[in-house]
Amino acid sequence: MKNMKKCFILLSSLWLCAASLLAGCSGKENAGEKNSIRIGVSLYRGDDTFINNIRGELEKCAKEYEKETGVKVNLDIQDAKGSQNTQNDQVERFISLGCDVMCINPVDRTAASVIIDKAMAADIPVVFFNRQPVEEDMDRWDQLYYVEAAAKESAVLQGSIVVDHYRENPESLDLNGDGVVSYVLLEGESSHQDALIRTEWSVQTLKDGGIPIEKLTGGIANWERSQASALMEQWLEKYPGQIELILCNNDDMALGAIDAMERAGITGISVVGIDGTTPGLEAVESGKMMGTVSSNKELYAGAVFGIASSRALGEEIPAGIELEEGKYFKCPQQIVVKNHK
């Protein structure tokens, strides 16, 4: 695992898996009588970098599907802009347009029952992604699915980046040599299950790895680069020369922290993110970020589209998409770091 983390690449096997999955999501050679499908997609916020990356991959999947099967894909992607009411309206619109399946990135995971009620009444399958509805809602119908990058796994991998770095060179993290690594924590939404789990397990992994740590402060930045930057600016003023590590629930917040440090002319503080977004990967490559955890966007979107397209045609879900309990797909994740001494 150590050698794996030394390279700024994803495992070749993961890429092969992604290619295989995308091929599987293209549908069967004989798509039956139907020559077109309509898929409604509602995003909780289109300006979220990770979600925007997934949107781009979904569009690629649709084009590849059309090319390989000859089945036209009407992919209707809408932005709920953080409003659950707006998203509910979008779902009603998808139903009125006769969508064969809906892919929903919920604004409020606890309010998914409204969407499920509408979908069940219209007999339209739903593929949820990124924000998991509560278990009771997911158990209501056998045409509900969920695609995710497991939050605990991403947090443990994030913590492992720091643990390995510390074991190789403690001084690179313990900048003032006092025997303790002082950190700050940038968290996502307070109600988002991934933020809670990522926060808990990233810190626990540092403790389990034997790193002497001290939390200086933490705050909610709602996954946003600008909010994280504003918080980081305040913390740099409040804790001058004390911050040695910045743990971030996602790449956008990590980039916001880096923005604040650059404005202040401060270097040397280690920053780790999660998601493997395009800007995040670039920050790792340039050395601005210690590392991130990539959820392989091609595989992630391939699973969403593969489930959706097969349900739209009334076909079996492709064999390459292995579902837990018949409804959950967990996308493999990979540590990404640049060589360091």
N, C-alpha and C positions, 0 to 999 in steps of 0.2 A: 504493500500500500504506500510505503514511503517513497519508493521509486516512482510510483504512479503520480504522486503529487509533485514530483520534481519537474514535470513537463507541462507546458501550456497547451494541452491537447485533451480531447475526450478519448477514451479507449476506443480503439478501432472496432472492437466487437460491438460497442454500443451503437456506433454509426451503422454497422452492418445490420444490427437489430432494427434500427430506425428505418433503414431502407426496406427491410423485409416487412416491417409493419405497415409502411406506407403502401407497399405493393398489395398486402393483404387487405388494406382499407379501400383499395380500388374496386372491390366488389368481385363478384364471380364473372366468368366469361359470358355466361348467359344471364343477363339481368332481368329476364322475363319480358312480359308484355310492356311494362312501363318504360317509357323513353325519356322521362324527366322526373326529377325529385325537387321538392322545395324544402329548404332547411332554414328555420328562423333562429338567429343567434342574437342574444341580448348580453351585452357586456356591462358589468357594474360601472366601469369608467373606462372610456376609450383612451384616456391620456395616461393610464397606468402603463409603464414601460413593459413590464412582463406580459400583461394582457394584450398590449398592442403587438408584441412579438408573436403571441399565440394567434392573434387575428391574422397576421401575415402568413403564418404557416397553414392556417385553415384555408385561406384563399388558394395557396399552392396545392393543397390536397384536392380541392375542388377541381382545379384545372387538370391535375394529373388523372383524377377519376374520370372526367369527361373524355380525356384523350384515350384512356385504356378501355373504357366500357362503351363509349358512345352515348351514355346517358347524360342528358343535360342537367346541370346543377344550378338551381336558382338559390343562391346563397344570400340571404337577407340579413345583414349585420347591422344592429342598432346599438346605440350608446345610451345607457340609462342615466349617465352623468350623476351617479350617486343617489338617485331617487328611486325608492322602492315603488312608489306610486307610478312613476314613469315606466318602470320595468313591467309592472302589472298591466299597464295599458299596451305596452309592446307585445306582451303575451297574447292579449285579446286580439290585437291586430294580426299576429301570426296565425291565430286560429281562424279568423275571418278570411284570411287569404288562402286558407286550405293547406297550411304547411304540413308536411308528412311527419316531421319530427322537429323538436326544439332543443337548442343547446343554450343553456342558461348559466351565466356566471352571476350568482345572486348578489344583489346589493346587501340584503340582510338575510343571512342564513337561517335565522329563526322565523322568518316570514315566508318560507318556501311553501307552506301549506296552501296559501292562496293560489300560487302557480300550479301546484299539484292538483288542486280541486278543478281548476279550469282545464288542465291537460287531461285528467281522467274523464271529465264530462265530454270532452271532444275526442277521446280515445287517441291522443297524440303522445307518443313516447317522449321522454325528456332526458337529455344528457346534461347533468349539472357538472360544473368544473370550477376549480380553484377555491370555492367556498362551499363547504360541505353542509347540506341541510342536516337537521338533527336526525338521529337514528329512527325515531318514531315516524318521522315523515318519509324517510327512505323505505321504510318497511310497509308503507301503505299500498304499494302497487308494484307488480313485477316488471313494469315498463319504465322504471326509474333507474338511472345509472349515475355514477360519479367518477370523475377522473381527477387525479391529484398527484402532486409530488409530496410524499409523506413528510409532514412538518417535523416529526421527531428525527427522522433520518437526516434531513437537511441540517438540523441543529447540531446533531452529533458530528456530522461531517465538518460543519463550520468550526466547532470546538476542536476537532482533531487537527485542523490547519494550524491553530494557535499552539496546541500541545506539541506538535512536531517541531514547529518553529522554535518554541521555547527550549525544548530538549537539545536542539542543535546549537542554539546560541542564546542563552538566557539574557545576556546583556542587551540584545537587540530589542527586548521587550521591557526589561527592568532598566529603564533609561537612567534613573537616578541612583541605581545600585543599592537601594534600601532593602532588597530581598523580597519585595512585594510588587506585583503588577497591578497598578491602579487603572481601573477601566470605567468607561461610561457606556450606557446602553441606549440605543435608539430603537424604539419599538413601533410596530404597526398599530392598527386600530385596536382599541381596548376590547372590543367585542368579537374580534376575529380569532377563531380558534388557532390558526397558524401562528399568529403573533404570540399568543400565550405559550404555546408549546415550544416555539423556537426560542423564546426568552428563557424558559425553564431549562431546556436541555442543552443549550449552548453553554450556559454557565455551569451546569452540572458536569458537563464533559471536561471543562477546565479543572474543576475540583477533582474529578476522578483521575485526571491526568497528572495530578500532583503539582499543579501550578499554584503558588501562593498568590491569591488575588484579593483585591479590595475594591468594592464598588464605590465610586465617588458620587455618581448620580445617574439618573435615567429619565427618559421622557417619551411621550407618545408623539410621533411625527406622521402618523397616518399613511405610512408608505411613501410619503412625498419628499422629493429632493429639497424643495424650498423650505418646508417646515423643518427638516433635519438640519439644514444649513443655519437657520435662525437659532435653533436650540444650541447647536455646536458653537456658534459665535458667542452665546451667553456663557457657555461652560468654559470656553477658553479664557474668558475674562475672569470668571469666578475661581477657576482652578489653574492659575498660571504655572506652567512647568510641572504640573502634577499628573496630567492625563498621559497614559502610556499605551492604551489600547482602546479601540472603539469597536464594540460589537453592534452589528446592525441587522435587523430582521430582514432587510432586503437590500439589493444593490443601489436602488435610487437613494435611499437614506444614507448609504455609505458614500455615495458620490456627493450628496449634500454636505456631509461632514468634511469631505476633502475640499469642497468649494470654500468652506469657512476657513479651513487651515491655510489654503492658498491666499485668501484675502489677508489673513493675519501674518503671512510670511513664516508660518510654522511648518517644520518638517520633522520626520523621525517617528511620528506616532503611527502605530500599526492599525490598519482598518481592514475588517473582514465583512463581507456581505453574503447574500444568498439570492439565487435566481439564475445567475449566469446570463443576464441580459447582454445585449450587444455592447452598450456603453460600459457595463460592468466588466466584461471580458477585456475590453480595450484598456480599462484602468489597471487591470491585473498585468496585462502585457507591458504597459508603460512603467509599471512599478509603483503606481500611486496607491494601489490596493494590494494588501498581502495575498488575498485569495477570495474566492467565491465558490458557491456550490451550484453547479449547473444541472437543471432538470431535463435537459435535452428537449428543446422546444419542438423538434421535428417529431419525436416519438410521442410527446404529449398531445400535440395537435392531431397526429395520426390516429391516436386512440379515440379522441373526441369525434373526429370525422368518420372513422371506421365504424364506430358504434352507431352513429347517426345515419350514415348511408345504408347500412345493413337493415336497420329498423325501418327506414323509409321504404325499402323495397320488400319488407317482410321476410328478409333472409336471416340466416343464422349469423351471429357475430363472427367475424374472421378468426380463424384458429390462432393467429398471431397475437390476438388481444386476450390475454388470460385474465379473467375476472374473478375476484374474490367474492364469495357468497353470491355469485351470479350477477353482481352489480357494481363492484368497485375495481377500478384499475389504478394501480400505483406506478407512476412513471419512475424508472431507475434514475438515480442521481450520481453525479461525479464531481469530485473535488477538482478545482482548477487553480493552480498557483504557478508562479514563475520561479525559475531557479533562484535560490537564495543561499547565502553563506551562513 
